[in-house]
Amino acid sequence: MVLEGRYVLRINDLDMELGAGREFVIPRGARISGRFTAGTRTIHAFGGRKFERANASGARTHA
């Protein structure tokens, strides 16, 4: 997830630009790298389980 700034994710030889507020779930086995501009803040989470997120109504959804 990009908190602020700009992050370019390279996944399987394709570039995807992510700005503030954007996130991307990387599929297992994908070849990845990335680059960013100065001042960019990101959160990287790693794990094997799917995560749950509360939507606007408070209900849990699976991603």
Backbone as numpy.savetxt, mean C-alpha at the origin, in Angstrom:
# Nx Ny Nz CAx CAy CAz Cx Cy Cz
0.71 1.81 2.56 -0.14 2.99 2.56 0.75 4.22 2.56
0.40 5.18 1.75 1.13 6.44 1.69 0.41 7.46 2.58
1.11 7.98 3.57 0.53 8.98 4.46 0.65 10.38 3.88
1.82 10.67 3.34 2.01 11.95 2.65 3.15 11.82 1.65
3.08 12.62 0.63 4.10 12.58 -0.42 3.68 11.69 -1.58
4.67 11.07 -2.21 4.44 10.28 -3.42 5.37 9.07 -3.41
4.82 7.91 -3.70 5.57 6.66 -3.74 5.27 5.96 -5.06
6.30 5.56 -5.77 6.11 4.81 -7.01 6.46 3.36 -6.72
5.45 2.51 -6.79 5.61 1.08 -6.57 5.86 0.41 -7.91
6.92 -0.35 -8.00 7.20 -1.14 -9.21 6.87 -2.58 -8.86
5.86 -3.12 -9.52 5.40 -4.47 -9.25 5.36 -5.25 -10.55
6.11 -6.34 -10.61 6.18 -7.17 -11.81 6.44 -6.34 -13.07
7.42 -5.43 -12.98 7.86 -4.58 -14.10 6.86 -3.51 -14.54
5.86 -3.21 -13.73 4.91 -2.12 -14.00 5.00 -1.09 -12.89
4.99 0.20 -13.23 5.03 1.27 -12.22 3.62 1.72 -11.87
3.39 1.91 -10.58 2.11 2.41 -10.10 2.39 3.55 -9.12
1.91 4.75 -9.44 2.14 5.91 -8.58 1.05 5.97 -7.51
1.49 6.08 -6.26 0.57 6.17 -5.13 0.80 7.49 -4.42
-0.27 8.27 -4.25 -0.20 9.53 -3.52 -0.77 9.36 -2.12
-0.81 10.44 -1.38 -1.31 10.43 -0.01 -2.72 9.85 0.05
-2.93 8.94 1.02 -4.23 8.31 1.19 -4.42 7.04 0.39
-3.48 6.70 -0.47 -3.60 5.49 -1.30 -2.88 4.32 -0.65
-3.39 3.14 -0.91 -2.75 1.93 -0.42 -2.80 0.86 -1.49
-1.96 -0.15 -1.33 -1.93 -1.24 -2.29 -1.55 -2.51 -1.55
-2.30 -3.57 -1.77 -1.99 -4.87 -1.20 -1.24 -5.66 -2.26
-0.04 -6.07 -1.94 0.83 -6.74 -2.89 0.56 -8.24 -2.87
0.25 -8.83 -4.01 -0.01 -10.27 -4.04 1.25 -11.09 -3.74
1.05 -12.22 -3.13 2.15 -13.11 -2.80 2.93 -13.49 -4.06
4.25 -13.47 -3.96 5.10 -13.87 -5.06 5.43 -12.77 -6.06
4.85 -11.58 -5.89 5.11 -10.48 -6.81 6.54 -9.96 -6.62
7.15 -9.53 -7.71 8.47 -8.89 -7.64 8.21 -7.40 -7.45
8.77 -6.83 -6.36 8.48 -5.43 -6.06 9.74 -4.63 -5.76
9.64 -3.34 -5.99 10.60 -2.35 -5.55 9.85 -1.03 -5.52
10.48 0.02 -5.07 9.79 1.30 -5.04 10.76 2.46 -4.94
10.23 3.64 -5.19 11.01 4.87 -5.03 10.07 5.96 -4.53
10.64 6.96 -3.90 9.82 7.99 -3.29 10.52 9.34 -3.38
9.76 10.40 -3.17 10.31 11.75 -3.14 10.60 12.12 -1.69
11.46 13.09 -1.50 11.80 13.56 -0.16 10.53 14.00 0.58
10.44 13.65 1.84 9.29 14.02 2.66 8.14 13.04 2.62
8.28 11.97 1.85 7.23 10.96 1.77 7.22 10.13 3.04
6.01 9.85 3.55 5.84 8.99 4.72 4.92 7.84 4.33
5.35 6.61 4.60 4.56 5.43 4.25 4.48 4.49 5.44
3.52 3.58 5.38 3.42 2.48 6.33 3.49 1.20 5.51
4.40 0.32 5.88 4.53 -0.98 5.23 4.18 -2.04 6.27
3.24 -2.90 5.96 2.85 -3.98 6.87 3.07 -5.30 6.16
3.67 -6.24 6.85 3.98 -7.54 6.26 3.31 -8.63 7.10
2.80 -9.63 6.45 2.20 -10.74 7.17 1.47 -11.66 6.22
1.10 -12.82 6.72 0.46 -13.82 5.89 -1.04 -13.88 6.04
-1.61 -13.17 6.98 -3.06 -13.22 7.20 -3.74 -12.02 6.57
-4.98 -12.22 6.19 -5.77 -11.09 5.70 -6.09 -10.19 6.88
-6.23 -8.90 6.61 -6.53 -7.97 7.69 -8.00 -7.55 7.64
-8.49 -7.06 8.75 -9.85 -6.54 8.81 -9.79 -5.03 8.95
-10.74 -4.37 8.35 -10.81 -2.92 8.42 -12.24 -2.53 8.74
-12.41 -1.56 9.62 -13.75 -1.06 9.91 -14.15 -0.06 8.82
-15.34 -0.22 8.26 -15.79 0.75 7.26 -16.49 1.92 7.98
-17.03 2.84 7.23 -17.62 4.04 7.80 -18.73 3.75 8.81
-19.45 2.64 8.64 -20.55 2.32 9.56 -20.06 1.55 10.77
-18.74 1.21 10.79 -18.19 0.48 11.91 -18.16 -1.02 11.71
-18.79 -1.50 10.62 -18.81 -2.95 10.33 -17.42 -3.38 9.86
-17.04 -4.58 10.18 -15.74 -5.12 9.78 -15.81 -5.72 8.39
-14.81 -5.43 7.58 -14.71 -6.02 6.25 -13.35 -6.68 6.13
-13.26 -7.66 5.26 -11.99 -8.33 5.01 -11.43 -7.84 3.71
-10.12 -7.61 3.70 -9.46 -7.15 2.46 -8.63 -8.27 1.90
